[in-house]
Amino acid sequence: SSDGSTIVSGDTTNKVTLWDAATGEMRREMQCGDSVRSVALSSDGATIVSGDGSKVTLWDVASGEMRREIQCDGKVYSVALSSDGATIVSGEDHNRVTLWDAATGEMWYEIQCGGKVLSVALSTDGATIVIGDSSEKVTLWDAATGEKRREIQCDSTVNGDVNSLALSSDGATIVSGDDSYKVTLWDAATGEKRREMQ
C-alpha cells in the first residue's frame, strides 16, 4: 500500500492475501478460480486487482467481496492499476497488453507486443505504460494513444524474459528484472542503462 502498512500477495493456491506489513499477520484472504500471477493495489488501498488464469478480477479490500470479473483472451501474467483507479492494464501470454475501464470492465484498446507479456507498469500520472516481454525488450507506450514511445533492448546473454518492472514515482527511472539474474536501472527519457546489479 502507499502508506507501507499492507502487503498483497497472489499465489498458486488460487488465493489473494492481505498481510499486515508491521506484524506479518494475515488480514484477509480471497479465493480465486486459478493461480494468481499478479496483483495490484489501488493508491487509496480500497481495491485489489488480480490476474488469475485468463481473468482480471477486482476485489473490495474492506469486505473481501469480488466487485468485477473481466474475461481476457489469454492467461494474465501481469496487472497494473492507474493511481486514480480508473484504468486497469493487463499483460497476457498471447503477446498482448489490454487497457480496461475499471468501472465498467469495457476494453479501451489493445497493444500488440513482440513476445509474451510478463510485466507491466503504469506511471503515476497514468500517461505512460511500461511493458516487459519475452523478446528481451522493455517498451514505453503512450497510454492515451497506444503509440510506442521507446524500445529498450536488454543485453542478455541468456534467455532474458523481463519478468518484473517498476517505475519511479517521477517517471524518470525504470527498473527491470530478467532471467539473466540481473536487475537493471534505465533512464526512461533516453533508454540508457544507469546501473546493473547481478
ABEGO torsion letter per residue (X at the ends): XAAGABBBBBBAAGBBBBBBAAAGBBABBBBBABBBABBBBBAAGABBBBBBEABBBBBBAAAGBBABBBBBABBBABBBBBAAGABBBBBBAAGBBBBBBAAAGBBABBBBBABBBABBBBBAAGABBBBBBAAGBBBBBBAAAGBBABBBBBBBABBABBABBBBBAAGABBBBBBAAGBBBBBBAAAGBBABBBX
